[in-house]
Amino acid sequence: MTRTAQAHMTIGGRSVTTTESVPVINPATETAFAQAPMCARQQLDEAFETASAAQPGWAADDDARRAALHAAANRLDEAAGDIAPLLTAEQGKSISDSHVEIGATALWLRYYADLDVPREQPIQDDEYATVVATRRPLGVVAAITPWNFPLALAAWKMGPGLRAGNTMVLKPSPYTPLATLRLGEVLAEVLPPGVLNVVSGGDELGAMMSTHPLAAKVSVTGSVATGKAVARAAADDLKRITLELGGNDPAILLEDVDVDAIAEKLFWSAFANNGQVCGAVKRVYVPEALRDQVVAALAAIADGVAVGDGKDPGTVLGPVQNKPQFERVLGLLGDARNAGAQVVSGGQRVGDRGYFLRPTILAGVDNGVRVVDEEQFGPVLPVIPYRTLDEAVAKATSGPFGLGSSVWGQDHDRLQQVAGAMTSGTIWLNCHAAAMPNHPFGGARWSGIGVEGGLHGLHDYTQMHVVNLAKA
């Protein structure tokens, strides 16, 4: 897409232009390279109206929905060469990672196309009554996605929402609208008109979607602040909500951990996508006797990572996605330095153009410092020593978040014991952020409401319907 190119929304299967647009910034160059449409209220109403009109027909034929989701995945694969450069230019990730994300998006659609969804669940069948529960689609879903994985996290909503028989109005982040808008145009070739509508705009558009009278459910992946705003907006109409929000995921290393064996996996559990992953490792708790070895192993990996423009061959990590987030990460680093942190690796900006920051390993910090207590959502990882396992668990479970956590070691019984003391929605053992489409994924406390993934995630897009036939 050229500097002056104008992207389009998809409403009712049609490619739609707007009178207003905003520039999209390439985080590697800090310059605008395209224009994204700003959806007007009238256009949003049209998107919801067409989605509402299409929903009964879409819900009526499950076999047709399954075939359409397969066709959507196939069409996405075919368009990967067109979409991946857009995703890299707007998000910053390497071109290879963009292709991986597109592949994951297709994977999620195929999983839900193939998922065996029971049509009914017998509850009671005796001389008194026959009671059967079924699940029905809610109607139209308002889906709002973030800038770290624009396509994959859209599929986390599209797959279960559409397979369940709902239709959808989808809004990407204003920082990364282009690949998702292109996704809407591509899938309009294989989905019935109105089933998937893709609009773009700022926070005010998200607020309009959350309160729209035709939205039966609002599904959001984003920050805690965004989730709270959506929950308040949806409350008046008691809309169903799914909120996958922030996380400050801890990893606890046990005394018997093989540091050399797990270092690479642990590092990329923290720094994949430049640390811009809700469920990434954000802080590591290690026994005091292993601290120096763990810090040295992680720093050695960090020193060898190629940081640069995502379009360049050989780039492994691109820039932080946007200026406010880049400045926030730099602010957390500055605060940590002031608190006495040791920057063992990284910690410096790369070049004077683009939001580039070398992957950073911090030592000499503890709970009570912002970089530990808050979600960094960037390429920074603090390593915190502990004396007793009870101390590690107490520190790891402190704070308002509860998305994921992990425990690393060789004694499986002990791993399970520590996992039982953790309070997050998912606890991984000897891995982290290992998400698959059949895995239920949801946060505790401030990290979210509801579940995404698997049959459980699909059920969150349905309303239970119970038929009770009395026999006596």
Summary of the structure (lengths in Angstrom):
residues: 472
radius of gyration: 22.9
end to end distance: 68.8
largest distance: 80.0
contacts: 1738
relative contact order: 0.14
helix: 41%
strand: 23%
